[in-house]
């Protein structure tokens, strides 16, 4: 069962472009992990300074190993100057129904 992580980032106003650029420049830190299935950066449609990052993992064990790794600490350190707040939710994908357009 896929383990999904949803992060909410509240970015300091005016630093959105720098956050996006930094996130893209270090994205391979996560996607290069053998337990990672992919990740997505999304900006809130109504709040310009709010972003979401969703990442999918083979299972919780793989995510937790990455979460406690030195690579992840370095990743977080580079994003920290842009953040003024945020949260993390974890979940298990129970079912997936793909739309006709997919």
Biopython code that builds the backbone (N, CA, C, O; Angstrom):
import numpy as np
from Bio.PDB.StructureBuilder import StructureBuilder

atoms = [
    (1, "UNK", "N", (0.846, -1.174, 0.000)),
    (1, "UNK", "CA", (0.000, 0.000, 0.000)),
    (1, "UNK", "C", (0.894, 1.241, 0.000)),
    (1, "UNK", "O", (1.794, 1.347, 0.834)),
    (2, "UNK", "N", (0.668, 2.166, -0.905)),
    (2, "UNK", "CA", (1.471, 3.383, -1.012)),
    (2, "UNK", "C", (1.326, 4.243, 0.233)),
    (2, "UNK", "O", (0.221, 4.450, 0.735)),
    (3, "UNK", "N", (2.454, 4.742, 0.724)),
    (3, "UNK", "CA", (2.484, 5.660, 1.853)),
    (3, "UNK", "C", (2.653, 7.062, 1.279)),
    (3, "UNK", "O", (3.617, 7.327, 0.561)),
    (4, "UNK", "N", (1.725, 7.956, 1.589)),
    (4, "UNK", "CA", (1.740, 9.308, 1.026)),
    (4, "UNK", "C", (1.996, 10.328, 2.125)),
    (4, "UNK", "O", (1.463, 10.226, 3.230)),
    (5, "UNK", "N", (2.828, 11.316, 1.793)),
    (5, "UNK", "CA", (3.149, 12.406, 2.714)),
    (5, "UNK", "C", (2.712, 13.710, 2.059)),
    (5, "UNK", "O", (3.028, 13.968, 0.898)),
    (6, "UNK", "N", (1.986, 14.526, 2.808)),
    (6, "UNK", "CA", (1.551, 15.829, 2.327)),
    (6, "UNK", "C", (2.098, 16.893, 3.265)),
    (6, "UNK", "O", (1.757, 16.932, 4.447)),
    (7, "UNK", "N", (2.950, 17.753, 2.724)),
    (7, "UNK", "CA", (3.544, 18.848, 3.485)),
    (7, "UNK", "C", (2.880, 20.155, 3.081)),
    (7, "UNK", "O", (2.618, 20.385, 1.900)),
    (8, "UNK", "N", (2.613, 21.002, 4.048)),
    (8, "UNK", "CA", (2.092, 22.346, 3.788)),
    (8, "UNK", "C", (3.183, 23.321, 4.185)),
    (8, "UNK", "O", (3.666, 23.298, 5.317)),
    (9, "UNK", "N", (3.571, 24.179, 3.248)),
    (9, "UNK", "CA", (4.602, 25.178, 3.481)),
    (9, "UNK", "C", (3.978, 26.562, 3.416)),
    (9, "UNK", "O", (3.344, 26.918, 2.422)),
    (10, "UNK", "N", (4.157, 27.339, 4.472)),
    (10, "UNK", "CA", (3.791, 28.751, 4.459)),
    (10, "UNK", "C", (5.092, 29.508, 4.219)),
    (10, "UNK", "O", (5.999, 29.492, 5.052)),
    (11, "UNK", "N", (5.169, 30.173, 3.063)),
    (11, "UNK", "CA", (6.403, 30.821, 2.626)),
    (11, "UNK", "C", (6.370, 32.301, 2.974)),
    (11, "UNK", "O", (5.324, 32.943, 2.886)),
    (12, "UNK", "N", (7.523, 32.842, 3.370)),
    (12, "UNK", "CA", (7.612, 34.278, 3.631)),
    (12, "UNK", "C", (7.221, 35.032, 2.365)),
    (12, "UNK", "O", (7.762, 34.747, 1.296)),
    (13, "UNK", "N", (6.297, 35.986, 2.454)),
    (13, "UNK", "CA", (5.859, 36.735, 1.265)),
    (13, "UNK", "C", (7.047, 37.338, 0.523)),
    (13, "UNK", "O", (7.968, 37.888, 1.128)),
    (14, "UNK", "N", (7.001, 37.222, -0.789)),
    (14, "UNK", "CA", (8.065, 37.732, -1.649)),
    (14, "UNK", "C", (9.178, 36.731, -1.901)),
    (14, "UNK", "O", (10.073, 36.994, -2.704)),
    (15, "UNK", "N", (9.138, 35.570, -1.220)),
    (15, "UNK", "CA", (10.201, 34.574, -1.373)),
    (15, "UNK", "C", (9.723, 33.335, -2.141)),
    (15, "UNK", "O", (10.409, 32.314, -2.160)),
    (16, "UNK", "N", (8.561, 33.425, -2.765)),
    (16, "UNK", "CA", (7.975, 32.272, -3.444)),
    (16, "UNK", "C", (8.870, 31.739, -4.566)),
    (16, "UNK", "O", (9.086, 30.531, -4.664)),
    (17, "UNK", "N", (9.381, 32.618, -5.397)),
    (17, "UNK", "CA", (10.219, 32.190, -6.529)),
    (17, "UNK", "C", (11.486, 31.495, -6.023)),
    (17, "UNK", "O", (11.885, 30.465, -6.568)),
    (18, "UNK", "N", (12.109, 32.042, -5.001)),
    (18, "UNK", "CA", (13.304, 31.418, -4.429)),
    (18, "UNK", "C", (13.001, 30.046, -3.854)),
    (18, "UNK", "O", (13.794, 29.116, -4.003)),
    (19, "UNK", "N", (11.852, 29.918, -3.196)),
    (19, "UNK", "CA", (11.434, 28.619, -2.660)),
    (19, "UNK", "C", (11.271, 27.610, -3.789)),
    (19, "UNK", "O", (11.788, 26.495, -3.710)),
    (20, "UNK", "N", (10.546, 28.003, -4.847)),
    (20, "UNK", "CA", (10.330, 27.093, -5.983)),
    (20, "UNK", "C", (11.655, 26.675, -6.611)),
    (20, "UNK", "O", (11.879, 25.494, -6.878)),
    (21, "UNK", "N", (12.523, 27.639, -6.843)),
    (21, "UNK", "CA", (13.820, 27.336, -7.460)),
    (21, "UNK", "C", (14.651, 26.398, -6.592)),
    (21, "UNK", "O", (15.269, 25.462, -7.099)),
    (22, "UNK", "N", (14.664, 26.649, -5.286)),
    (22, "UNK", "CA", (15.430, 25.801, -4.365)),
    (22, "UNK", "C", (14.836, 24.406, -4.320)),
    (22, "UNK", "O", (15.568, 23.417, -4.363)),
    (23, "UNK", "N", (13.504, 24.316, -4.233)),
    (23, "UNK", "CA", (12.845, 23.012, -4.208)),
    (23, "UNK", "C", (13.206, 22.207, -5.460)),
    (23, "UNK", "O", (13.517, 21.020, -5.366)),
    (24, "UNK", "N", (13.166, 22.845, -6.619)),
    (24, "UNK", "CA", (13.521, 22.145, -7.862)),
    (24, "UNK", "C", (14.988, 21.715, -7.869)),
    (24, "UNK", "O", (15.317, 20.627, -8.342)),
    (25, "UNK", "N", (15.864, 22.568, -7.346)),
    (25, "UNK", "CA", (17.297, 22.257, -7.402)),
    (25, "UNK", "C", (17.686, 21.097, -6.495)),
    (25, "UNK", "O", (18.709, 20.453, -6.726)),
    (26, "UNK", "N", (16.892, 20.822, -5.475)),
    (26, "UNK", "CA", (17.229, 19.733, -4.556)),
    (26, "UNK", "C", (16.236, 18.572, -4.636)),
    (26, "UNK", "O", (16.298, 17.642, -3.832)),
    (27, "UNK", "N", (15.332, 18.627, -5.597)),
    (27, "UNK", "CA", (14.298, 17.602, -5.724)),
    (27, "UNK", "C", (14.832, 16.197, -5.904)),
    (27, "UNK", "O", (14.202, 15.232, -5.472)),
    (28, "UNK", "N", (15.981, 16.073, -6.534)),
    (28, "UNK", "CA", (16.532, 14.735, -6.765)),
    (28, "UNK", "C", (16.972, 14.064, -5.466)),
    (28, "UNK", "O", (17.188, 12.852, -5.435)),
    (29, "UNK", "N", (17.108, 14.851, -4.386)),
    (29, "UNK", "CA", (17.437, 14.263, -3.080)),
    (29, "UNK", "C", (16.342, 13.274, -2.683)),
    (29, "UNK", "O", (16.626, 12.203, -2.148)),
    (30, "UNK", "N", (15.091, 13.645, -2.949)),
    (30, "UNK", "CA", (13.974, 12.761, -2.605)),
    (30, "UNK", "C", (13.737, 11.731, -3.701)),
    (30, "UNK", "O", (13.682, 10.533, -3.426)),
    (31, "UNK", "N", (13.596, 12.186, -4.930)),
    (31, "UNK", "CA", (13.257, 11.241, -6.004)),
    (31, "UNK", "C", (14.377, 10.248, -6.286)),
    (31, "UNK", "O", (14.141, 9.213, -6.909)),
    (32, "UNK", "N", (15.585, 10.548, -5.838)),
    (32, "UNK", "CA", (16.687, 9.613, -6.008)),
    (32, "UNK", "C", (16.716, 8.508, -4.969)),
    (32, "UNK", "O", (17.470, 7.544, -5.096)),
    (33, "UNK", "N", (15.891, 8.652, -3.939)),
    (33, "UNK", "CA", (15.834, 7.621, -2.899)),
    (33, "UNK", "C", (15.111, 6.396, -3.457)),
    (33, "UNK", "O", (14.050, 6.542, -4.064)),
    (34, "UNK", "N", (15.660, 5.188, -3.268)),
    (34, "UNK", "CA", (15.046, 3.989, -3.850)),
    (34, "UNK", "C", (13.642, 3.683, -3.329)),
    (34, "UNK", "O", (12.927, 2.888, -3.940)),
    (35, "UNK", "N", (13.230, 4.292, -2.220)),
    (35, "UNK", "CA", (11.882, 4.059, -1.702)),
    (35, "UNK", "C", (10.853, 5.061, -2.182)),
    (35, "UNK", "O", (9.666, 4.924, -1.887)),
    (36, "UNK", "N", (11.305, 6.087, -2.931)),
    (36, "UNK", "CA", (10.399, 7.141, -3.369)),
    (36, "UNK", "C", (9.763, 6.819, -4.716)),
    (36, "UNK", "O", (10.437, 6.382, -5.649)),
    (37, "UNK", "N", (8.456, 7.042, -4.799)),
    (37, "UNK", "CA", (7.700, 6.795, -6.035)),
    (37, "UNK", "C", (7.471, 8.066, -6.845)),
    (37, "UNK", "O", (7.088, 7.985, -8.012)),
    (38, "UNK", "N", (7.694, 9.225, -6.259)),
    (38, "UNK", "CA", (7.498, 10.495, -6.956)),
    (38, "UNK", "C", (7.084, 11.578, -5.988)),
    (38, "UNK", "O", (6.685, 11.308, -4.855)),
    (39, "UNK", "N", (7.186, 12.824, -6.461)),
    (39, "UNK", "CA", (6.775, 13.956, -5.633)),
    (39, "UNK", "C", (6.263, 15.080, -6.525)),
    (39, "UNK", "O", (6.582, 15.152, -7.712)),
    (40, "UNK", "N", (5.457, 15.958, -5.920)),
    (40, "UNK", "CA", (4.810, 17.045, -6.641)),
    (40, "UNK", "C", (4.856, 18.303, -5.795)),
    (40, "UNK", "O", (4.639, 18.250, -4.584)),
    (41, "UNK", "N", (5.142, 19.449, -6.436)),
    (41, "UNK", "CA", (5.064, 20.748, -5.779)),
    (41, "UNK", "C", (3.830, 21.451, -6.319)),
    (41, "UNK", "O", (3.649, 21.570, -7.530)),
    (42, "UNK", "N", (2.982, 21.916, -5.403)),
    (42, "UNK", "CA", (1.736, 22.577, -5.802)),
    (42, "UNK", "C", (1.602, 23.881, -5.033)),
    (42, "UNK", "O", (1.914, 23.946, -3.844)),
    (43, "UNK", "N", (1.137, 24.918, -5.717)),
    (43, "UNK", "CA", (0.877, 26.196, -5.047)),
    (43, "UNK", "C", (-0.622, 26.328, -4.836)),
    (43, "UNK", "O", (-1.410, 25.991, -5.720)),
    (44, "UNK", "N", (-1.012, 26.813, -3.679)),
    (44, "UNK", "CA", (-2.420, 27.017, -3.363)),
    (44, "UNK", "C", (-3.037, 27.974, -4.383)),
    (44, "UNK", "O", (-2.420, 28.976, -4.747)),
    (45, "UNK", "N", (-4.225, 27.676, -4.834)),
    (45, "UNK", "CA", (-4.888, 28.491, -5.852)),
    (45, "UNK", "C", (-5.365, 29.834, -5.309)),
    (45, "UNK", "O", (-5.628, 30.752, -6.086)),
    (46, "UNK", "N", (-5.479, 29.964, -3.997)),
    (46, "UNK", "CA", (-5.985, 31.202, -3.415)),
    (46, "UNK", "C", (-4.959, 31.951, -2.584)),
    (46, "UNK", "O", (-5.017, 33.177, -2.497)),
    (47, "UNK", "N", (-4.027, 31.246, -1.977)),
    (47, "UNK", "CA", (-3.010, 31.875, -1.136)),
    (47, "UNK", "C", (-1.647, 31.724, -1.809)),
    (47, "UNK", "O", (-1.069, 30.638, -1.809)),
    (48, "UNK", "N", (-1.142, 32.803, -2.375)),
    (48, "UNK", "CA", (0.083, 32.762, -3.172)),
    (48, "UNK", "C", (1.297, 32.267, -2.400)),
    (48, "UNK", "O", (2.211, 31.700, -2.999)),
    (49, "UNK", "N", (1.330, 32.466, -1.098)),
    (49, "UNK", "CA", (2.502, 32.092, -0.303)),
    (49, "UNK", "C", (2.361, 30.727, 0.367)),
    (49, "UNK", "O", (3.156, 30.383, 1.242)),
    (50, "UNK", "N", (1.356, 29.947, -0.036)),
    (50, "UNK", "CA", (1.157, 28.613, 0.535)),
    (50, "UNK", "C", (1.401, 27.567, -0.550)),
    (50, "UNK", "O", (0.840, 27.639, -1.643)),
    (51, "UNK", "N", (2.249, 26.600, -0.224)),
    (51, "UNK", "CA", (2.583, 25.509, -1.136)),
    (51, "UNK", "C", (2.314, 24.181, -0.448)),
    (51, "UNK", "O", (2.279, 24.086, 0.779)),
    (52, "UNK", "N", (2.125, 23.162, -1.273)),
    (52, "UNK", "CA", (1.994, 21.793, -0.792)),
    (52, "UNK", "C", (2.994, 20.934, -1.548)),
    (52, "UNK", "O", (3.202, 21.112, -2.748)),
    (53, "UNK", "N", (3.600, 20.015, -0.843)),
    (53, "UNK", "CA", (4.464, 19.013, -1.469)),
    (53, "UNK", "C", (3.869, 17.665, -1.120)),
    (53, "UNK", "O", (3.656, 17.351, 0.050)),
    (54, "UNK", "N", (3.604, 16.877, -2.139)),
    (54, "UNK", "CA", (3.103, 15.527, -1.938)),
    (54, "UNK", "C", (4.167, 14.569, -2.445)),
    (54, "UNK", "O", (4.698, 14.731, -3.544)),
    (55, "UNK", "N", (4.472, 13.566, -1.627)),
    (55, "UNK", "CA", (5.413, 12.543, -2.070)),
    (55, "UNK", "C", (4.843, 11.172, -1.731)),
    (55, "UNK", "O", (4.220, 10.976, -0.688)),
    (56, "UNK", "N", (5.074, 10.235, -2.638)),
    (56, "UNK", "CA", (4.617, 8.862, -2.456)),
    (56, "UNK", "C", (5.812, 7.951, -2.239)),
    (56, "UNK", "O", (6.864, 8.106, -2.859)),
    (57, "UNK", "N", (5.615, 6.987, -1.332)),
    (57, "UNK", "CA", (6.684, 6.076, -0.922)),
    (57, "UNK", "C", (6.200, 4.644, -0.999)),
    (57, "UNK", "O", (5.001, 4.377, -0.917)),
    (58, "UNK", "N", (7.137, 3.723, -1.158)),
    (58, "UNK", "CA", (6.782, 2.307, -1.191)),
    (58, "UNK", "C", (6.028, 1.898, 0.068)),
    (58, "UNK", "O", (5.073, 1.124, 0.008)),
    (59, "UNK", "N", (6.469, 2.430, 1.219)),
    (59, "UNK", "CA", (5.832, 2.130, 2.496)),
    (59, "UNK", "C", (6.352, 3.120, 3.536)),
    (59, "UNK", "O", (7.257, 3.906, 3.255)),
    (60, "UNK", "N", (5.778, 3.079, 4.733)),
    (60, "UNK", "CA", (6.174, 4.013, 5.788)),
    (60, "UNK", "C", (7.624, 3.800, 6.204)),
    (60, "UNK", "O", (8.324, 4.768, 6.502)),
    (61, "UNK", "N", (8.085, 2.564, 6.229)),
    (61, "UNK", "CA", (9.462, 2.265, 6.623)),
    (61, "UNK", "C", (10.456, 3.033, 5.749)),
    (61, "UNK", "O", (11.390, 3.650, 6.261)),
    (62, "UNK", "N", (10.252, 2.994, 4.433)),
    (62, "UNK", "CA", (11.157, 3.706, 3.531)),
    (62, "UNK", "C", (11.110, 5.212, 3.773)),
    (62, "UNK", "O", (12.146, 5.876, 3.779)),
    (63, "UNK", "N", (9.902, 5.752, 3.972)),
    (63, "UNK", "CA", (9.796, 7.187, 4.237)),
    (63, "UNK", "C", (10.517, 7.554, 5.526)),
    (63, "UNK", "O", (11.280, 8.520, 5.549)),
    (64, "UNK", "N", (10.289, 6.805, 6.596)),
    (64, "UNK", "CA", (10.901, 7.143, 7.893)),
    (64, "UNK", "C", (12.423, 7.046, 7.834)),
    (64, "UNK", "O", (13.116, 7.846, 8.461)),
    (65, "UNK", "N", (12.945, 6.080, 7.094)),
    (65, "UNK", "CA", (14.396, 5.985, 6.926)),
    (65, "UNK", "C", (14.932, 7.235, 6.242)),
    (65, "UNK", "O", (15.953, 7.787, 6.651)),
    (66, "UNK", "N", (14.233, 7.680, 5.190)),
    (66, "UNK", "CA", (14.657, 8.898, 4.507)),
    (66, "UNK", "C", (14.500, 10.112, 5.424)),
    (66, "UNK", "O", (15.383, 10.969, 5.475)),
    (67, "UNK", "N", (13.389, 10.186, 6.142)),
    (67, "UNK", "CA", (13.100, 11.327, 7.010)),
    (67, "UNK", "C", (14.211, 11.543, 8.042)),
    (67, "UNK", "O", (14.489, 12.682, 8.419)),
    (68, "UNK", "N", (14.842, 10.474, 8.497)),
    (68, "UNK", "CA", (15.887, 10.569, 9.518)),
    (68, "UNK", "C", (17.302, 10.557, 8.932)),
    (68, "UNK", "O", (18.278, 10.464, 9.676)),
    (69, "UNK", "N", (17.415, 10.648, 7.628)),
    (69, "UNK", "CA", (18.729, 10.601, 6.978)),
    (69, "UNK", "C", (19.399, 11.971, 6.948)),
    (69, "UNK", "O", (18.741, 13.006, 7.053)),
    (70, "UNK", "N", (20.710, 11.953, 6.803)),
    (70, "UNK", "CA", (21.485, 13.197, 6.671)),
    (70, "UNK", "C", (21.078, 13.953, 5.412)),
    (70, "UNK", "O", (21.067, 15.184, 5.408)),
    (71, "UNK", "N", (20.746, 13.239, 4.354)),
    (71, "UNK", "CA", (20.322, 13.883, 3.100)),
    (71, "UNK", "C", (19.065, 14.719, 3.316)),
    (71, "UNK", "O", (18.941, 15.821, 2.780)),
    (72, "UNK", "N", (18.135, 14.186, 4.104)),
    (72, "UNK", "CA", (16.902, 14.925, 4.355)),
    (72, "UNK", "C", (17.151, 16.150, 5.235)),
    (72, "UNK", "O", (16.544, 17.199, 5.017)),
    (73, "UNK", "N", (18.028, 16.029, 6.214)),
    (73, "UNK", "CA", (18.370, 17.172, 7.062)),
    (73, "UNK", "C", (18.945, 18.297, 6.202)),
    (73, "UNK", "O", (18.594, 19.462, 6.384)),
    (74, "UNK", "N", (19.820, 17.949, 5.275)),
    (74, "UNK", "CA", (20.403, 18.952, 4.373)),
    (74, "UNK", "C", (19.321, 19.582, 3.507)),
    (74, "UNK", "O", (19.320, 20.796, 3.300)),
    (75, "UNK", "N", (18.406, 18.769, 3.002)),
    (75, "UNK", "CA", (17.286, 19.220, 2.179)),
    (75, "UNK", "C", (16.449, 20.243, 2.957)),
    (75, "UNK", "O", (16.145, 21.317, 2.438)),
    (76, "UNK", "N", (16.082, 19.919, 4.181)),
    (76, "UNK", "CA", (15.269, 20.817, 5.020)),
    (76, "UNK", "C", (16.010, 22.109, 5.331)),
    (76, "UNK", "O", (15.402, 23.179, 5.356)),
    (77, "UNK", "N", (17.313, 22.022, 5.567)),
    (77, "UNK", "CA", (18.112, 23.198, 5.888)),
    (77, "UNK", "C", (18.084, 24.218, 4.750)),
    (77, "UNK", "O", (18.035, 25.423, 4.994)),
    (78, "UNK", "N", (18.114, 23.738, 3.522)),
    (78, "UNK", "CA", (18.095, 24.646, 2.371)),
    (78, "UNK", "C", (16.731, 25.303, 2.179)),
    (78, "UNK", "O", (16.655, 26.417, 1.661)),
    (79, "UNK", "N", (15.662, 24.641, 2.583)),
    (79, "UNK", "CA", (14.316, 25.205, 2.428)),
    (79, "UNK", "C", (13.905, 26.076, 3.616)),
    (79, "UNK", "O", (13.018, 26.920, 3.489)),
    (80, "UNK", "N", (14.535, 25.876, 4.750)),
    (80, "UNK", "CA", (14.128, 26.555, 5.985)),
    (80, "UNK", "C", (14.066, 28.081, 5.880)),
    (80, "UNK", "O", (13.112, 28.658, 6.402)),
    (81, "UNK", "N", (15.013, 28.772, 5.243)),
    (81, "UNK", "CA", (14.961, 30.240, 5.212)),
    (81, "UNK", "C", (13.701, 30.800, 4.543)),
    (81, "UNK", "O", (13.344, 31.953, 4.783)),
    (82, "UNK", "N", (13.040, 30.025, 3.730)),
    (82, "UNK", "CA", (11.856, 30.487, 3.016)),
    (82, "UNK", "C", (10.575, 30.313, 3.836)),
    (82, "UNK", "O", (9.566, 30.958, 3.550)),
    (83, "UNK", "N", (10.609, 29.462, 4.834)),
    (83, "UNK", "CA", (9.405, 29.055, 5.561)),
    (83, "UNK", "C", (9.096, 29.955, 6.748)),
    (83, "UNK", "O", (9.989, 30.428, 7.452)),
    (84, "UNK", "N", (7.792, 30.174, 6.946)),
    (84, "UNK", "CA", (7.335, 30.837, 8.170)),
    (84, "UNK", "C", (6.399, 29.924, 8.952)),
    (84, "UNK", "O", (5.966, 30.271, 10.051)),
    (85, "UNK", "N", (6.087, 28.763, 8.393)),
    (85, "UNK", "CA", (5.231, 27.799, 9.068)),
    (85, "UNK", "C", (4.901, 26.645, 8.151)),
    (85, "UNK", "O", (5.288, 26.625, 6.982)),
    (86, "UNK", "N", (4.174, 25.675, 8.702)),
    (86, "UNK", "CA", (3.777, 24.539, 7.880)),
    (86, "UNK", "C", (3.339, 23.363, 8.723)),
    (86, "UNK", "O", (3.271, 23.439, 9.950)),
    (87, "UNK", "N", (3.043, 22.274, 8.035)),
    (87, "UNK", "CA", (2.590, 21.062, 8.717)),
    (87, "UNK", "C", (2.857, 19.849, 7.843)),
    (87, "UNK", "O", (3.186, 19.978, 6.664)),
    (88, "UNK", "N", (2.713, 18.668, 8.434)),
    (88, "UNK", "CA", (2.893, 17.419, 7.704)),
    (88, "UNK", "C", (1.761, 16.461, 8.050)),
    (88, "UNK", "O", (1.399, 16.303, 9.216)),
    (89, "UNK", "N", (1.211, 15.829, 7.029)),
    (89, "UNK", "CA", (0.207, 14.783, 7.184)),
    (89, "UNK", "C", (0.732, 13.532, 6.493)),
    (89, "UNK", "O", (1.339, 13.618, 5.425)),
    (90, "UNK", "N", (0.503, 12.385, 7.091)),
    (90, "UNK", "CA", (0.867, 11.128, 6.455)),
    (90, "UNK", "C", (-0.387, 10.284, 6.300)),
    (90, "UNK", "O", (-1.316, 10.375, 7.103)),
    (91, "UNK", "N", (-0.401, 9.458, 5.251)),
    (91, "UNK", "CA", (-1.591, 8.659, 4.974)),
    (91, "UNK", "C", (-1.245, 7.443, 4.137)),
    (91, "UNK", "O", (-0.163, 7.361, 3.555)),
    (92, "UNK", "N", (-2.158, 6.517, 4.084)),
    (92, "UNK", "CA", (-2.050, 5.342, 3.224)),
    (92, "UNK", "C", (-3.071, 5.466, 2.103)),
    (92, "UNK", "O", (-4.238, 5.773, 2.347)),
    (93, "UNK", "N", (-2.629, 5.226, 0.881)),
    (93, "UNK", "CA", (-3.554, 5.247, -0.247)),
    (93, "UNK", "C", (-4.327, 3.931, -0.213)),
    (93, "UNK", "O", (-3.743, 2.856, -0.351)),
    (94, "UNK", "N", (-5.622, 4.022, -0.030)),
    (94, "UNK", "CA", (-6.468, 2.846, 0.097)),
    (94, "UNK", "C", (-6.970, 2.399, -1.271)),
    (94, "UNK", "O", (-6.937, 1.211, -1.595)),
    (95, "UNK", "N", (-7.436, 3.360, -2.075)),
    (95, "UNK", "CA", (-7.926, 3.066, -3.423)),
    (95, "UNK", "C", (-7.526, 4.213, -4.337)),
    (95, "UNK", "O", (-7.371, 5.350, -3.892)),
    (96, "UNK", "N", (-7.363, 3.911, -5.601)),
    (96, "UNK", "CA", (-7.095, 4.953, -6.614)),
    (96, "UNK", "C", (-8.022, 4.703, -7.799)),
    (96, "UNK", "O", (-8.047, 3.612, -8.369)),
    (97, "UNK", "N", (-8.773, 5.721, -8.151)),
    (97, "UNK", "CA", (-9.640, 5.658, -9.323)),
    (97, "UNK", "C", (-9.151, 6.706, -10.307)),
    (97, "UNK", "O", (-9.227, 7.900, -10.019)),
    (98, "UNK", "N", (-8.659, 6.293, -11.440)),
    (98, "UNK", "CA", (-8.118, 7.210, -12.450)),
    (98, "UNK", "C", (-9.247, 7.714, -13.333)),
    (98, "UNK", "O", (-10.150, 6.958, -13.693)),
    (99, "UNK", "N", (-9.194, 8.987, -13.679)),
    (99, "UNK", "CA", (-10.205, 9.606, -14.531)),
    (99, "UNK", "C", (-10.021, 9.245, -15.993)),
    (99, "UNK", "O", (-8.954, 8.787, -16.402)),
    (100, "UNK", "N", (-11.052, 9.450, -16.762)),
    (100, "UNK", "CA", (-11.032, 9.119, -18.184)),
    (100, "UNK", "C", (-9.948, 9.899, -18.926)),
    (100, "UNK", "O", (-9.362, 9.385, -19.879)),
    (101, "UNK", "N", (-9.676, 11.127, -18.503)),
    (101, "UNK", "CA", (-8.672, 11.940, -19.179)),
    (101, "UNK", "C", (-7.256, 11.459, -18.912)),
    (101, "UNK", "O", (-6.333, 11.799, -19.652)),
    (102, "UNK", "N", (-7.081, 10.682, -17.876)),
    (102, "UNK", "CA", (-5.732, 10.180, -17.544)),
    (102, "UNK", "C", (-5.341, 9.131, -18.551)),
    (102, "UNK", "O", (-4.247, 8.572, -18.468)),
]
sb = StructureBuilder()
sb.init_structure("model")
sb.init_model(0)
sb.init_chain("A")
sb.init_seg("    ")
for serial, (resi, resn, name, xyz) in enumerate(atoms, 1):
    if name == "N":
        sb.init_residue(resn, " ", resi, " ")
    sb.init_atom(name, np.array(xyz, "f"), 0.0, 1.0, " ", f" {name:<3s}", serial, name[0])
structure = sb.get_structure()
